[in-house]
Amino acid sequence: MVNILIKDKADPLLIEELRKRGFIIQIGKSEPEAIFQEIRENEILIVRSATKVTKEVIDSALQTGMLKLIIRAGVGVDNIAVDYAQERGIKVTNTPEASSLSVAELALAHMLVLARKMVPANLTMKRGEWNKNQYTGLELAGKTLGIIGMGRIGKILAQKASLLGMKIVYYDIIIPQGLDSSFQYLPFDELLSQSDFISLHTSFDGNGSYLIDEPQLKKMKKSAFLINTARGKLVNEKALLEALEKGEIAGAGIDVYCEEPCTNTALLQNEHISLTPHIGASTQEAQFRIGQEIIRLIAEYQHNKNN
C-alpha cells in the first residue's frame, strides 16, 4: 500500500479519489517542523507553493528511504531542492499545464484593474467618496502587450489579449513555433521600451540577479504597467517602489512576491499596485485539472513500480 503525504491545501475531490483507489492519505500538520517526521512515513509527497522541500527535509526523508516521488501541484518547482532530491533517487514532477489558463486570466485581470484605476476607485468608494472625475482610465485595445516568456501561459495570454485588440510583442530565449503571425518577437530591451503593458511568464534561474531591476524599469515607458504572476524574485521590489514613486512607470500588478506571505507594507499600501496573494492557480477549474493530473502521475508511478 502506498502512503501519500498531502502537505498543502488540496482539492477535496482529489483526496476522495485517492482514498477510493486505496491509497493511505496523511494530511500534513500546519506546523512547519512537522514535515521532518511526516516525510519519513510516506512514499509520495504532494505540495503546492507554501511548503519548502529543502535539502534538510530531503535528508530527513532519506533516514527511512520511503520517499520516492514529490509532486508539485502547480507549475514552478522553486520551493523544492530538485537536483538534490533527484541525485538521491527521489523523482520530482509537477502539473505544468493544468493552471495555465487560470494564471493567464489573472494576468489579464490585473491589466484591466490597472487600466481602469480600479484599485484607488474601490478604496475611495469604501471610504464614502465619489471621485468620478479622478479615474479616467485606458482601453486595452490598441495598446502593446509585451510578454516575457512565450510558453504555455504566455501564449494563452497573447491569444486573449489580441482578441481585445492589443498588439502582441514577446521575448523568449527560445523562439516558440506555431505562433500567430501577428505576434512580433523583439529583443529584450526593445520590448521594455515599446510596451504599454509587460507581463512576466518565465522561470527564476536562481543566480541572484533580478530580471526586472532599476536599469530595466528605467527603459520602460512612464505610462507602462508591469505584471508579475510568475515568480516573485524576478522583480526587485525596492526598485519597483522607487520607480513608482518617481513616476518612471505607471503601475504594477503582482501575484507573487520575494517573500511570501508578503509583509512589505510599502508594497501592500501603494495605490498604483494591484495585489493578489499568489492565487494564479486558485480557481475551481484549475484545481480540478491539477487533481486529475496528480492522479495520472501517481497511477504512472505505480505502474512503473510494479513493472
Residue pairs with C-beta under 8 A, 6 or more apart in sequence:
1 22
1 23
1 24
2 23
2 24
2 43
2 44
2 298
2 302
3 23
3 24
3 26
3 41
3 42
3 43
3 44
3 66
4 18
4 23
4 24
4 25
4 26
4 42
4 43
4 44
4 45
4 46
4 298
5 26
5 28
5 38
5 39
5 41
5 42
5 44
5 45
5 46
6 15
6 25
6 26
6 27
6 28
6 46
7 28
7 35
7 38
7 45
7 46
7 47
7 50
7 51
8 28
8 46
8 47
8 48
8 49
8 50
8 51
8 73
9 48
10 46
10 48
10 73
10 291
11 287
11 288
11 290
11 291
13 288
13 291
14 290
14 291
14 294
14 295
15 25
15 27
17 291
17 295
18 25
18 295
18 298
19 25
21 295
23 298
26 38
26 41
26 42
28 34
28 35
28 38
28 51
29 38
35 51
35 57
35 60
36 56
36 57
36 60
37 60
39 45
39 57
39 60
39 61
39 67
40 60
40 61
40 63
40 64
40 66
40 67
41 64
41 66
42 66
42 67
43 66
43 67
43 68
43 69
44 67
44 68
44 69
44 70
44 71
44 298
44 301
45 53
45 61
45 67
45 69
45 70
45 71
46 70
46 71
46 73
46 294
47 53
47 70
47 71
47 72
47 73
47 79
47 80
48 72
48 73
48 74
48 281
49 74
49 76
49 79
49 260
49 278
50 79
50 260
51 79
52 79
52 80
53 70
53 79
53 80
53 81
53 85
54 81
55 81
55 84
57 81
58 67
58 81
58 84
58 85
58 88
58 90
61 67
61 90
62 88
67 90
68 89
68 90
68 91
68 301
68 305
69 90
69 91
69 92
69 93
69 297
69 298
69 301
70 80
70 85
70 90
70 91
70 92
70 93
71 93
71 94
71 95
71 294
71 297
71 298
72 79
72 80
72 92
72 93
72 94
72 95
73 94
73 95
73 290
73 294
74 94
74 95
74 98
74 99
74 281
74 290
75 94
75 95
75 96
75 99
75 100
75 103
75 153
75 281
76 94
76 203
76 204
76 231
77 92
77 94
78 203
78 204
78 206
78 231
80 92
82 92
85 91
85 92
86 92
91 301
93 297
95 289
95 290
95 293
95 294
95 297
96 152
97 152
97 289
97 293
98 281
98 286
98 289
98 290
98 292
98 293
99 280
99 281
99 283
99 286
99 289
99 290
100 152
100 153
100 156
101 156
101 285
101 286
102 280
102 281
102 282
102 283
102 285
102 286
103 153
103 201
103 229
103 280
103 281
104 153
104 154
104 156
104 157
104 160
105 160
105 283
106 229
106 255
106 276
106 279
106 280
107 153
107 157
107 199
107 201
107 227
107 229
107 253
108 157
108 160
108 161
110 227
110 229
110 253
110 254
110 255
110 274
110 276
111 140
111 145
111 161
111 197
111 199
111 225
111 227
111 253
112 118
112 140
113 119
113 253
113 274
114 225
114 250
114 251
114 252
114 253
114 274
115 137
115 138
115 139
115 140
115 143
115 225
116 135
116 137
116 138
117 135
117 136
117 137
118 274
119 271
119 272
119 273
119 274
120 134
120 135
120 271
121 131
121 135
123 271
124 131
139 165
140 161
140 164
140 165
140 166
140 197
141 164
141 165
141 166
142 165
142 166
142 167
143 166
143 167
143 196
143 197
144 166
144 167
144 168
144 169
144 194
144 195
144 196
144 197
145 157
145 158
145 161
145 166
145 167
145 168
145 169
145 195
145 196
145 197
145 198
145 199
146 169
146 170
146 171
146 186
146 191
146 192
146 194
146 195
146 197
146 198
146 199
147 154
147 157
147 158
147 168
147 169
147 170
147 171
147 198
147 199
147 201
148 154
148 170
148 171
148 172
148 188
148 191
148 198
148 199
148 200
148 201
148 202
148 211
149 171
149 172
149 200
149 201
149 202
149 203
149 230
150 158
150 170
150 171
150 172
150 176
150 179
150 183
150 201
151 172
151 176
151 201
151 202
153 201
153 229
153 230
154 170
154 172
154 199
154 201
155 176
155 179
157 199
157 201
158 168
158 170
158 179
158 180
158 183
159 180
161 168
162 168
162 180
162 182
162 183
166 197
167 182
167 184
168 180
168 182
168 183
168 184
169 183
169 184
169 185
169 186
169 191
169 194
169 195
170 183
170 184
170 185
170 186
170 191
171 185
171 186
171 187
171 188
171 191
172 185
172 202
175 185
186 194
189 219
191 198
192 198
192 216
192 219
192 220
193 219
193 220
193 221
195 220
195 221
195 224
196 221
196 223
196 224
196 225
197 224
197 225
197 227
198 220
198 224
198 225
198 226
198 227
199 227
199 228
199 229
200 211
200 212
200 226
200 227
200 228
200 229
200 230
200 231
200 234
200 235
201 229
201 230
202 211
202 230
202 231
202 234
203 230
203 231
204 211
204 230
204 231
204 233
204 234
210 233
210 234
210 235
210 236
210 239
211 234
211 235
212 226
212 228
212 234
212 235
212 236
212 239
212 240
213 235
213 236
213 239
214 236
214 239
214 242
214 243
217 226
217 239
217 240
217 243
217 248
217 249
218 243
218 248
220 226
220 243
220 248
220 249
221 249
222 247
222 248
222 249
222 250
223 249
223 250
224 249
224 250
225 249
225 250
225 251
225 252
225 253
226 235
226 240
226 249
226 251
226 252
226 253
227 252
227 253
227 254
228 234
228 235
228 252
228 253
228 254
228 255
228 256
229 253
229 255
229 256
229 280
230 256
231 256
232 256
232 257
232 258
232 259
232 260
233 258
235 254
235 258
237 257
237 258
237 264
237 267
240 252
240 267
241 266
241 267
241 270
242 248
243 249
244 251
244 252
244 270
244 272
244 273
250 272
251 272
251 273
251 274
252 272
252 273
252 274
253 273
253 274
253 275
254 267
254 273
254 274
254 275
254 276
255 275
255 276
255 277
255 278
255 279
255 280
256 278
256 280
257 264
257 267
257 278
258 264
260 278
261 277
262 268
262 275
262 277
267 273
267 275
268 275
281 287
281 290
